Amino acid sequence: MRVIFLGKKPSSVEALELLVKNGVEVVAAVAPPNEQESHWSPKLSDACRALGVPLAASEELYQCIADPAHPPRPELAGCADNIDFVISFLFWERIKKPLIDLPRRGCINFHPAPLPDFRGVGGYNVAIAENLPQWGVSAHFVEERFDTGAVIAVDRFPISPERETALSLEQKSQQKLLALFRRVMDDAAAGKDLARAPQAEGR
């Protein structure tokens, strides 16, 4: 498989490493532009350099799609050719066409909240403020509106409203998200058709 990987935070490093370990060709990756100034570690940009994955800015990917014969940098040559998946793992930007339409098998987002219940950002804080007894993580196909595309899978799990904090829920959710990522990408690598359940109304 050939994929483009868009990520953020340490768990995205584990996701990228898993892809490479399983023989997936990651033709380009996008990490936060100010990542070296951030407090989190390990950093996705460092992992890309260690793994030999070309780093790109979002606008460079769109340039590659618009004019594949003239990539913005030599190491991005061919990064828009024969792409199976674009993968977003905790990515912070809205993904737009034509990047959504580029991959043959789909553009997938791994979202750290249950869908369609909680779209967008800040879900951990809402879970704590509203004393929710359960939370979840989701994988879904990307549309141009945030977190509205067809759902592949949702993994829900109990949480303790009395003991949970936004930080502890973030840490727990990212490990659950990695497990969901592993399942979905294993199915994709095996050539299985991924579920596409339309979303109901959500927040």
C-alpha positions, 0 to 999 in steps of 0.5 A: 500500500502507498499512503500519505500520513497526516499526524500530531502528538506522540501516538501518531509516531506509534501509528506511523511506525506501525505502518512502516513496520508492516511494509506500508510505503509512506510516501509523505507525512505532514507534522505540525510546523511548530512541533520542535517547540512543543512539549510532547515527545516523541515528535512525528517530524523526528520519527519521519527523519529516522524512518526516511519518510519525506516531510511535507507541508500541507500546501506542498501536497496540494501543489503535488496534486495540482502539478505532479510533474513539478513537485515543490521539492525533489523528495516529494516526486511521485507523492501524488501517484497511485495513493491507496489511502490518505490517513489522518491521525489527530490531524489538526487541519481541515482536509480539503479536496483534491486531497480527499479524492486523491487516494484510490481507497479512501481518506480516513480520519482517526478521531479521539471521540465517539461519532456521531456524538462528539465532532470537532475538538475539545471532547475530553473536556466535555466528557469530564464536565458532563460526567459521562460514564463512557467515551469512545474513539472512531475511524471514519472517511473524510468529507470536507466538513469536520468529522461527518463522513461515513463511519468505519468503526467506533470503539466505546469504553467505560470511564469513571466520572469521579476519577477521570481527568481530561489528561487521563482521558486523553492518554486512555483515548489515544491508546484506544485509538492506536488499537482501532488504527491497528485493526482498521489498517490490518483489514485494509492491508488484507484487502477487506472492504471497510465499513461505510455507515452514514452518520446520524446527527451529532454535536 
